[in-house]
Amino acid sequence: MACRPSGSGSYTVVIIPLRTSLYSLDALRFYLWIKRLKDLEKEKDALCSGLEVLEKTRLWYLQRLEENRVQQDHIETKSGVGSCQESAAEARSCVLRSRIQRANGSLGSVMSEPNATSSSSPSLPDAVADSDLRWHNTVLTQEVSDKNRQISVLELEKDALLEQLDELEAH
């Protein structure tokens, strides 16, 4: 008996007749052994595909990290960026963070439950609801960050005004 992949990704099993009856215990064991080999080969192919996806993902993350570093360096060296440019960059950043959080969540669930069957995976409506909640969480986090930034600016302005008031009262 030989097991070989066919062109379409499926497997062809060629059975070499056993010398004993096809209904014997040896024939059943042989069949189950070949079936297990076929399943292991399919699992190996799926794992190899997953490794390719993970490698692409790793490269994508590295590229985003480098872009982030470049943007941070650019922001640190340049002051007074236009508010329109900041708004567009923040929106892009928010969308990107949402995608990264979704990818991280998916990878985390795969890593925490590697033997989970497809029946235990969330249904499509649950996945959509989860995605919506993650998106809203990201948007709210961005809004909180914006408000915190505004509060910081206002506190700096307040401190500057108090210093000016102290100087005026001292004269």
Secondary structure, DSSP 4 states (H G I P E B T S, - for coil): -EEEE-TTS-EEEEPPPPSS-TTSHHHHHHHHHHHHHHHHHHHHHHHHHHHHHHHHHHHHHHHHHHHHHHHHHHHHH-----HHHHHHHHHHHHHHHHHHHHHHHHHHHHHH-TT--GGGSPPHHHHHHHHHHHHHHHHHHHHHHHHHHHHHHHHHHHHHHHHHHHHHHH-
